[in-house]
Amino acid sequence: MTNPTIFNFQRNGAWNSSYSFHYECAWLCFYEYKTHVTQLSLEEETLRASLNIEEEYLEGFVRHETDQLHVQAYRAATSAHLFACMAIEGSINHYGTIRLGEDTYKALLERMGITEKLSLIYLLCLEKKYSLQSIL
């Protein structure tokens, strides 16, 4: 038995969402992170090979000299993570709005946490109960 109040995702209409922008930003930040980590590894190797410092002080000095690269890599990784989360939630919001209609979506789901929102959309739209244990 299907619920007649749930709209087909392929229905007519113009829908706009910013989740694709966040998705693209997540990938750009991820590639920036990879670039910084590669640069960081090369810099650390170069410093270790070129310095004539006692072993007990070497790692501390290398860390000090590459601190800015660590900060840049961490900033890029954090940005990638945040943009990925925004893209996932934006995609879920977009899907829920199209399937349930904007009024119903806002009334039922808009202010829920992301895991509760995803579970309820799955239940409402696909009429199946979703549990984390079933996929683990």
C-alpha positions as CSV (number, residue, x, y, z in Angstrom):
1,M,0.0,0.0,0.0
2,T,1.5,3.3,-1.0
3,N,0.7,6.7,0.6
4,P,-1.1,8.9,-1.9
5,T,0.0,12.1,-0.1
6,I,3.7,11.4,-0.9
7,F,4.8,13.1,-4.1
8,N,6.9,11.3,-6.7
9,F,10.4,12.7,-6.8
10,Q,10.2,12.9,-10.6
11,R,7.2,15.2,-10.6
12,N,7.1,18.5,-12.6
13,G,8.2,21.8,-11.1
14,A,11.2,23.9,-10.6
15,W,13.3,23.1,-7.5
16,N,16.4,25.0,-6.4
17,S,18.8,24.0,-3.7
18,S,22.3,25.0,-2.6
19,Y,23.5,21.6,-1.6
20,S,25.3,21.1,-4.9
21,F,27.4,24.2,-4.1
22,H,28.3,22.8,-0.7
23,Y,29.2,19.5,-2.3
24,E,31.5,21.2,-4.7
25,C,33.1,23.2,-1.9
26,A,33.6,20.0,0.1
27,W,35.6,18.5,-2.7
28,L,37.6,21.6,-3.3
29,C,38.6,21.8,0.4
30,F,39.4,18.1,0.4
31,Y,41.8,18.6,-2.6
32,E,43.3,21.6,-0.8
33,Y,43.8,19.4,2.3
34,K,45.6,16.8,0.2
35,T,47.9,19.4,-1.3
36,H,48.8,20.8,2.1
37,V,49.5,17.3,3.5
38,T,51.7,16.4,0.5
39,Q,53.6,19.7,0.9
40,L,53.9,19.1,4.7
41,S,55.3,15.6,4.2
42,L,57.9,16.9,1.7
43,E,58.9,19.7,4.0
44,E,59.2,17.4,7.0
45,E,61.4,15.0,5.0
46,T,63.6,17.8,3.7
47,L,64.1,19.2,7.2
48,R,64.9,15.8,8.8
49,A,67.5,15.1,6.0
50,S,69.1,18.5,6.1
51,L,69.3,19.3,9.8
52,N,72.2,18.2,12.1
53,I,70.3,18.3,15.4
54,E,70.3,15.9,18.2
55,E,67.6,13.3,17.8
56,E,65.7,14.3,21.0
57,Y,65.2,17.8,19.6
58,L,64.7,17.0,15.9
59,E,61.0,16.2,15.9
60,G,60.1,19.3,18.1
61,F,62.1,21.5,15.7
62,V,60.5,20.0,12.6
63,R,57.0,20.4,14.1
64,H,57.8,24.1,14.9
65,E,59.1,24.8,11.5
66,T,56.1,23.2,9.8
67,D,53.5,24.6,12.1
68,Q,51.9,26.9,9.5
69,L,51.5,23.9,7.1
70,H,49.8,21.9,9.9
71,V,47.4,24.8,10.5
72,Q,46.6,25.1,6.8
73,A,46.0,21.4,6.4
74,Y,43.7,21.3,9.5
75,R,41.8,24.3,8.3
76,A,41.2,22.7,4.9
77,A,40.2,19.3,6.5
78,T,37.7,21.0,8.8
79,S,36.2,23.0,6.0
80,A,35.9,19.9,3.8
81,H,34.1,18.1,6.7
82,L,31.7,21.0,7.4
83,F,30.9,21.5,3.7
84,A,30.3,17.7,3.3
85,C,27.9,17.8,6.3
86,M,26.1,20.8,4.8
87,A,25.8,19.1,1.5
88,I,24.3,15.9,3.0
89,E,21.8,17.9,5.1
90,G,20.9,20.1,2.1
91,S,20.3,17.1,0.0
92,I,18.1,15.5,2.6
93,N,16.1,18.7,3.0
94,H,15.7,19.0,-0.8
95,Y,14.5,15.5,-1.1
96,G,12.1,15.8,1.8
97,T,10.6,19.0,0.5
98,I,10.0,17.5,-2.9
99,R,8.6,14.3,-1.7
100,L,6.4,15.6,1.2
101,G,5.7,19.2,0.0
102,E,7.1,22.3,1.6
103,D,4.3,22.8,4.1
104,T,4.3,19.2,5.4
105,Y,8.1,19.1,5.5
106,K,8.4,22.3,7.5
107,A,5.7,21.2,9.9
108,L,7.1,17.7,10.5
109,L,10.8,17.7,9.9
110,E,12.5,21.0,9.4
111,R,13.8,21.4,13.0
112,M,14.7,17.8,13.7
113,G,18.2,16.5,14.0
114,I,19.8,15.0,10.9
115,T,19.6,11.4,11.9
116,E,16.0,11.6,13.1
117,K,15.1,13.6,9.9
118,L,16.7,11.0,7.7
119,S,15.0,8.1,9.5
120,L,11.5,9.8,9.3
121,I,11.9,10.7,5.6
122,Y,12.8,7.1,4.9
123,L,9.8,5.8,6.8
124,L,7.4,8.3,5.3
125,C,8.5,8.2,1.7
126,L,9.5,4.5,1.4
127,E,7.1,3.2,4.0
128,K,9.9,1.1,5.5
129,K,11.3,1.3,9.0
130,Y,15.0,2.1,9.0
131,S,17.3,1.0,11.8
132,L,21.0,1.3,12.1
133,Q,21.3,-2.3,13.2
134,S,19.8,-3.5,10.0
135,I,22.7,-2.2,7.9
136,L,25.5,-3.0,10.3
